[in-house]
Amino acid sequence: MALPQSITDRLDIPLMAAPMFLASNPELVIQCCINGIIGSFPAKNQRSLDGLDSWLAEIGHALETAHSQTGRAPAPYAVNLIVHKSNSIIEDELALLEKHKVPIVVTSLGAVSDVVDTVHRWGGLVYHDIISLRHAQKAAQAGVDGLICVAAGAGGHTGAASPFGLINEVRQFFDGTVLLSGALSTGRDIAAAQMMGADLAYMGTRFIATSECASPPAYKQMVMDSALGDIVTTDTVTGVTASFMAESLNSYMLEHEDHGTLDINKELEDALDQKNNEKKPWRDVWSAGHGVGSVDSMPPAAELITQLASEYHQAVDDMSQLYKPFMADN
């Protein structure tokens, strides 16, 4: 395993709350970090560079205050950057991340060595999300510190690979940090991810149904009301395979049944500038992963993390008993 001691020492459980578009915000990030897991948000959740600067300052101040009050450094936080030609301000975003010395940068839609070098220059780490071995190899060649293996069942843009196969093949050539994404909702899932070879679990859907999350109340309620059978995986919305809740998807597609498959590049451009209020799939079709059936409450993030920690430690204890008869010294 390859999780830096500087991170391990600041975690209560091996978990990162995934950066969720239009959902993750400073309040959620701060609560995650001060309660012992990595919090994160997409840079594009702030609609201006001044706003991004303000959010980074808010998070930094809150975590410094928590450190001074408790004597223990909170978990680090991460910011997700879109590394894609549609993102014309990536250099400005990187400059702000450098200004605030963001500990972890999650890159999406492109692994670029220049971006990795820039983050390394201020001492940050780069984790890149991948859905295939080809993506993983390209990211490793770019020098990333971690790979987020997005396996089948993940919410949002999802992968199709079995987590067993994907992690096993990634581990054959990559000795950095490995994170597993895809249908993880409980503390037992976190322990299972470690047993499969991941260093960290990467959990998104479960954090939608928290009081701090910025998603609309109706979205949170739909998450709590949905089950595995309510998740539809399709490329008909943006041209890229993604997981959506059927009720939300059906509502949108009925209104746009004559539009056909949307162009992913155009959708990204629209998402980056948000110049109009028309219904857009990246905003109005609500996503969730296959683990949605385990979500039946909407607690504060601190309460959820305490629950996940309890489940995780119980799972570890249970596994030690389960494996005991098969240990070599028996």
ABEGO torsion letter per residue (X at the ends): XBBBAAAAAABABBBBBBBBBGABBAAAAAAAAAAGBBBBBBAAABABAAAAAAAAAAAAAAAAAAAAAAGBBBBBBBBBBBBBAABAAAAAAAAAAAAAGBABBBBBGEBBAAAAAAAAAAGBBBBBBBABAAAAAAAAAAGBABBBBBBBGBBEBBBABBAAAAAAAAAAABABBBBBBGGBABAAAAAAAAAAGBABBBBAAAAABBAABABBAAAAAAAAABBAAABBBBAAAAGBBBBBBAAAAAAAAAAAAAAEBBBAAAAAAAAAAGABABBBAAAABBBBBAAAAABABBBBAAAAAAAAAAAAAAAAAAAAAAAAAABAAX
